[in-house]
């Protein structure tokens, strides 16, 4: 796999954007502390995982209750 311009259009694009400058994000100081951001993302992931697990357990319990109610023998009087 080669890197670089392959056809005429790619060569023109390379020539057009060769002198463009972009922000150097490594030199910029972020307004948000990356450790706090990662901690918040971890908290959200933990909450979502716990909600999913609780939902699965609740679904299993409801299934069991409904199955027991449907298949319970009723006394004939």
Order of alpha helices (4+ residues) and beta strands (2+ residues): alpha-alpha
